[in-house]
Amino acid sequence: MGNEMKDPVAAYFDKHAESHRRQFVGSGSGASFYFQKRLTLACELAKGSGGRLLDCAAGSGEITCALLESGRFPHATIVDISSAMLQRAKELLTSQITNAQLEFIKSDVFTFRPSDSNFDLILCLGLIAHVGRLDTLLAHLKSLLTPSGRIILQTTLTDHAGTRIVRALTTRRELAKRGYRISWFSQRDIIRRSELAILDMRRHSLSVPFGDRFWPWANYQLETRLQKWSSRHGADAIYLLGQN
């Protein structure tokens, strides 16, 4: 237990597991739009994959669940550093998924190693903001892939004006609140550091600075109505990475 207290990322997500889960079922805020859009786009990008699945930061498990419901993944390994998140993912997946072998592991992604074989698809959503170390992470994930395996990787882009405003105004406060720095990357970072090809990508999210804080409902309306624009210029990017 003492060990858990030392990891600020685990501590933060243990505290926010319930509110995280609610974003997938709620509506009426930019955050709920954003979580549900991430789920839809991850499923789109995963369409060509099947076999062994690894979710290396599963959170409350909704995205893993949606992918497993396709029936294309007979085996899934669900990893999270937060006990509370892993517990929620376990409750959801064991109640919903009957056609896949499930393995739940509480671990930091950097020290995680599979017991037997590698993975055909690795989900890495909502993780790099909290761990940074993009080069190390991508090299590690690449070592866990089968030769034709794919990675679905999400990041908030520093190339986006809204992101830059939020970063400038919140970095210090977020560090004090969480006990660790949030990391942001540009599209160039992803290309330069992955040694994998970007096979496909989706963008979303207007990311109006502090929109949810001032008027969540209006923020939700904006995100919903301007999806076409944000699919080209959005603050958030989800990449499908694979061997050249």
Beta strands, then each sheet from edge to edge (+ up, - down):
strand 1: 52-55
strand 2: 75-80
strand 3: 101-106
strand 4: 119-124
strand 5: 145-156
strand 6: 197-204
strand 7: 236-242
sheet 1: 3+ 2+ 1+ 4+ 5+ 7- 6+
end
